[in-house]
């Protein structure tokens, strides 16, 4: 009775089949840095069910072994390991194909974006430094805010180590797409989806593309020549080596063009702030 219930879980039949598929062409090791946090825990739960992942490596500064123990009880193929503290960062990253970084603090009431940058910039820099040293060819998916600055931070760190590949560093903006889809679909009764879902969705799409699936498109904040800003968020065709093609902004209405023009100065300032943080 219990085995039959486990095999026919509505969650497994719905989410896993819809987003993960039923077959896996390759096996991947994925690390979640910040796995004990409010985003990291539910995202790790979703990733544990992905058949493309054979090793899910969880890292944080506290509680990670407990999270790993909980997830290891889920009867899916992915092995789960928990790593805690600076001295275990390297072990968590060894052999990784994809690294997802939700580490840092969320923006709280009364907190400015400058406050958020002050806290999260050094966290992202140190974690990405470990990636550049240990798994320089991995795909890096950054969720930690402010993404407009943390992605340039990651790029500059990789440049310092002479292992930079712009096609492999992503700022995960999928939450914006998920929210937009939710607003559009409210009349049809679609549920609101969390950042954890958005991060898992992007990671799984990337794994599918890496495993050979064609036509995988997701939006992300990446190195770009689409605007005056050196980074921008646009739809991307994903492939085995990361960004296969930047699909661009597309045709903008006059209203949209004005919004873009207004946003660019602040975006460029955010990017510069991230770059200079690493260079100083």
C-alpha positions as CSV (number, residue, x, y, z in Angstrom):
1,X,0.0,0.0,0.0
2,X,2.7,2.5,1.0
3,X,4.9,1.8,-2.0
4,X,1.9,2.3,-4.3
5,X,1.1,5.6,-2.7
6,X,4.7,6.8,-3.0
7,X,4.9,5.9,-6.7
8,X,1.6,7.7,-7.5
9,X,2.2,10.9,-5.6
10,X,0.4,13.8,-7.4
11,X,3.4,16.0,-6.9
12,X,5.7,13.5,-8.5
13,X,3.4,12.7,-11.4
14,X,2.7,16.4,-12.1
15,X,5.8,18.5,-11.4
16,X,8.5,16.0,-12.0
17,X,7.0,14.6,-15.3
18,X,6.1,18.0,-16.6
19,X,9.4,19.8,-15.9
20,X,12.0,17.0,-15.7
21,X,10.8,14.5,-18.3
22,X,11.0,10.8,-17.9
23,X,14.4,10.0,-19.3
24,X,17.9,11.3,-18.6
25,X,20.7,11.4,-21.2
26,X,23.4,12.5,-18.8
27,X,24.2,12.6,-15.1
28,X,25.1,15.8,-13.4
29,X,26.4,17.1,-10.1
30,X,24.7,20.2,-8.9
31,X,25.7,22.3,-6.0
32,X,23.4,24.7,-4.1
33,X,25.3,27.3,-2.2
34,X,23.0,28.7,0.5
35,X,21.1,25.5,0.8
36,X,19.8,26.1,4.3
37,X,18.1,29.3,3.6
38,X,14.5,30.2,2.7
39,X,15.1,29.8,-1.0
40,X,17.8,27.1,-0.8
41,X,15.8,24.5,1.1
42,X,12.7,24.3,-1.1
43,X,14.8,24.6,-4.2
44,X,16.9,21.7,-3.1
45,X,13.8,19.7,-2.5
46,X,12.7,20.3,-6.1
47,X,16.1,19.6,-7.5
48,X,16.3,16.3,-5.5
49,X,13.5,15.0,-7.8
50,X,15.3,15.7,-11.0
51,X,16.4,12.5,-12.7
52,X,19.2,14.4,-14.5
53,X,21.0,15.0,-11.2
54,X,22.9,12.1,-9.7
55,X,24.7,14.2,-7.0
56,X,23.1,17.1,-5.2
57,X,25.7,18.9,-3.1
58,X,24.3,21.3,-0.4
59,X,26.5,24.0,1.1
60,X,25.8,26.7,3.8
61,X,27.3,28.1,6.9
62,X,24.9,26.3,9.2
63,X,22.4,23.4,9.3
64,X,23.3,21.8,5.9
65,X,23.9,18.3,7.2
66,X,20.4,18.2,8.6
67,X,18.9,19.5,5.4
68,X,20.9,16.9,3.4
69,X,19.7,14.1,5.8
70,X,16.1,15.1,5.3
71,X,16.4,15.2,1.5
72,X,18.3,11.9,1.4
73,X,15.1,10.1,2.6
74,X,13.3,11.0,-0.6
75,X,13.6,7.9,-2.8
76,X,15.0,9.4,-6.0
77,X,18.3,8.5,-7.5
78,X,20.2,11.7,-6.6
79,X,22.8,11.3,-3.8
80,X,22.7,14.2,-1.4
81,X,25.7,15.5,0.6
82,X,25.8,18.3,3.1
83,X,28.8,20.6,3.6
84,X,29.2,23.3,6.2
85,X,31.6,26.2,6.7
86,X,34.5,27.6,4.7
87,X,36.7,24.5,5.0
88,X,34.1,22.4,3.3
89,X,33.4,24.7,0.3
90,X,35.9,23.1,-1.9
91,X,34.6,19.6,-1.3
92,X,31.1,20.8,-2.1
93,X,32.2,22.1,-5.4
94,X,34.5,19.3,-6.7
95,X,33.3,17.9,-10.0
96,X,30.2,20.2,-10.2
97,X,28.5,20.8,-13.6
98,X,26.2,23.5,-12.3
99,X,26.4,25.7,-9.2
100,X,23.3,27.6,-8.0
101,X,23.8,30.4,-5.6
102,X,20.8,31.6,-3.5
103,X,23.1,32.6,-0.6
104,X,22.9,35.9,1.2
105,X,20.1,37.9,2.8
106,X,16.8,38.9,1.2
107,X,15.8,42.5,1.1
108,X,13.9,43.4,4.2
109,X,11.6,46.3,5.0
110,X,13.6,49.5,5.3
111,X,16.6,48.0,3.6
112,X,17.9,49.9,0.6
113,X,19.5,48.2,-2.4
114,X,22.8,49.7,-1.2
115,X,22.3,47.9,2.1
116,X,21.6,44.7,0.3
117,X,24.7,45.1,-1.8
118,X,26.9,45.7,1.2
119,X,25.8,42.4,2.8
120,X,25.6,40.1,-0.2
121,X,28.5,41.3,-2.4
122,X,31.2,39.8,-0.3
123,X,29.2,36.6,0.1
124,X,28.9,36.1,-3.6
125,X,32.5,37.1,-4.3
126,X,33.8,34.5,-1.8
127,X,31.6,31.7,-3.1
128,X,32.3,32.4,-6.7
129,X,36.1,32.5,-5.9
130,X,35.7,29.0,-4.7
131,X,33.9,28.0,-8.0
132,X,36.6,29.6,-10.1
133,X,39.3,27.6,-8.2
134,X,37.5,24.3,-7.9
135,X,35.0,24.0,-10.8
136,X,35.9,26.6,-13.4
137,X,33.9,25.0,-16.2
138,X,30.7,24.8,-14.2
139,X,27.6,26.8,-15.1
140,X,27.1,29.5,-12.5
141,X,23.4,30.4,-11.7
142,X,23.2,33.5,-9.4
143,X,20.0,34.2,-7.5
144,X,21.6,36.4,-4.8
145,X,20.4,40.0,-5.1
146,X,21.1,42.6,-6.3
147,X,21.6,40.5,-9.5
148,X,22.5,43.6,-11.5
149,X,25.6,43.8,-9.4
150,X,26.3,40.2,-8.3
151,X,26.6,38.8,-11.8
152,X,29.3,41.4,-12.7
153,X,31.0,40.5,-9.4
154,X,31.0,36.8,-10.5
155,X,32.4,37.7,-14.0
156,X,35.2,39.8,-12.6
157,X,36.2,37.0,-10.1
158,X,36.4,34.5,-13.0
159,X,38.4,37.0,-15.0
160,X,40.9,37.3,-12.1
161,X,41.5,33.5,-12.3
162,X,41.7,33.6,-16.1
163,X,38.8,31.1,-16.5
164,X,36.0,33.5,-17.6
165,X,33.4,32.3,-20.0
166,X,30.5,34.7,-20.4
167,X,28.3,32.0,-21.7
168,X,28.4,30.1,-18.4
169,X,27.4,32.8,-15.9
170,X,23.7,33.6,-15.4
171,X,21.7,35.9,-13.3
172,X,18.4,34.0,-12.6
173,X,15.6,36.4,-13.4
174,X,13.0,33.6,-13.9
175,X,11.0,34.8,-11.0
176,X,10.0,37.9,-13.1
177,X,8.7,35.6,-15.9
178,X,6.9,33.4,-13.4
179,X,5.2,36.4,-11.8
180,X,4.2,37.8,-15.2
181,X,2.8,34.4,-16.2
182,X,0.9,34.3,-13.0
183,X,-0.6,37.7,-13.5
184,X,-1.6,36.9,-17.1
185,X,-3.1,33.5,-16.1
186,X,-4.9,34.6,-12.9
187,X,-8.2,34.3,-14.7
188,X,-7.4,30.6,-15.4
189,X,-6.6,29.9,-11.8
190,X,-2.8,29.5,-12.0
191,X,-1.0,29.4,-8.6
192,X,1.6,31.9,-7.6
193,X,5.1,30.4,-7.8
194,X,8.0,31.1,-5.5
195,X,11.6,32.0,-6.1
196,X,12.6,28.5,-5.2
197,X,10.4,27.2,-8.0
198,X,11.9,29.8,-10.4
199,X,15.4,28.9,-9.5
200,X,14.7,25.2,-9.9
201,X,13.0,25.8,-13.2
202,X,16.0,27.7,-14.6
203,X,18.4,25.1,-13.3
204,X,16.5,22.2,-14.8
205,X,16.1,23.9,-18.2
206,X,19.8,24.4,-18.2
207,X,20.5,20.8,-17.4
208,X,18.1,19.7,-20.1
209,X,20.0,21.8,-22.7
210,X,23.3,20.5,-21.4
211,X,22.0,16.9,-21.9
212,X,21.2,17.6,-25.5
213,X,17.6,18.8,-25.6
214,X,17.0,21.4,-28.3
215,X,15.0,24.5,-28.3
216,X,15.3,25.3,-24.5
217,X,14.7,29.0,-24.0
218,X,14.9,30.9,-20.6
219,X,15.4,34.5,-19.7
220,X,18.5,35.4,-17.7
221,X,20.8,38.4,-16.9
222,X,24.0,37.8,-18.8
223,X,26.9,39.6,-20.6
224,X,25.3,41.3,-23.5
225,X,25.7,43.8,-26.4
226,X,21.9,44.3,-26.8
227,X,21.9,47.7,-25.1
228,X,24.4,50.3,-23.9
229,X,24.6,48.3,-20.7
230,X,27.2,45.5,-20.7
231,X,24.8,43.1,-19.1
232,X,21.1,42.7,-19.8
233,X,18.3,40.2,-19.2
234,X,16.9,38.7,-22.5
235,X,15.5,35.4,-23.7
236,X,18.4,32.9,-24.3
237,X,18.6,29.8,-26.3
238,X,20.5,27.4,-24.0
239,X,22.9,24.7,-25.2
240,X,25.5,22.2,-24.0
241,X,28.0,25.1,-23.3
242,X,25.6,27.5,-21.7
243,X,24.3,30.4,-23.9
244,X,23.9,29.1,-27.5
245,X,22.3,32.3,-28.7
246,X,21.1,35.5,-27.2
247,X,17.6,36.0,-28.7
248,X,17.7,39.8,-28.0
249,X,15.1,42.3,-26.8
250,X,12.8,42.1,-29.8
251,X,10.7,45.0,-31.1
252,X,9.7,47.5,-28.4
253,X,6.7,49.8,-28.4
254,X,7.5,53.6,-27.9
255,X,6.3,53.2,-24.3
256,X,8.7,50.2,-23.7
257,X,11.6,52.0,-25.4
258,X,11.1,55.0,-23.0
259,X,11.1,52.6,-20.0
260,X,14.3,51.0,-21.2
261,X,15.9,54.4,-21.7
262,X,15.0,55.5,-18.2
263,X,16.3,52.2,-16.7
264,X,19.7,52.1,-18.4
265,X,21.6,54.7,-16.3
266,X,20.7,53.0,-13.1
267,X,21.5,49.6,-14.5
268,X,24.9,50.7,-15.8
269,X,25.6,52.1,-12.4
270,X,24.7,48.8,-10.7
271,X,27.0,46.9,-13.1
272,X,29.9,49.3,-12.5
273,X,29.4,49.0,-8.7
274,X,29.7,45.2,-8.9
275,X,32.8,45.3,-11.2
276,X,34.6,47.9,-9.0
277,X,33.9,45.9,-5.9
278,X,36.1,43.1,-7.1
279,X,38.8,45.4,-8.6
280,X,39.3,47.5,-5.5
